[in-house]
Amino acid sequence: MNQSIQFKTNIKCGGCVATVTPFLNEAVGEGNWKVDIQNPDKVLTVDTVDAVLVKQTVEKAGYKAEQLA
């Protein structure tokens, strides 16, 4: 079973979420991630153990992601 990992991002609005959606859906699967744009850190939660993949995917979409401890 996968565990969730969280990232601080600069995904700050619905438009940004729309931009990263196809990238994240392809990388980790639809429904396996969410972004809390209400949180000051814009936290991305992903149900995966591959932090490197998530970081690369978000960067490929044009955003930053920094894993939270």
Phi, psi and omega in degrees: 000136179285152173251163179270141171236152184240147181228141168277130184230176170247030175275102195249356182209174179301324178296320178296316179300318179299324180293316183278343184308307182297326180293311182290322178299321180291321186282314187239353177098141179299137178085359180257013180206158174204153178243129175265092182283352174282335180287137180302331179271002180049059190287126173262123177250127183232134176274081179199166175252359185262083182296324182296317179301314182297312180301314180296320181295314180296319179293324177297328179280354176101015182236171178253149175217128180234121184297135176271144182289000000 
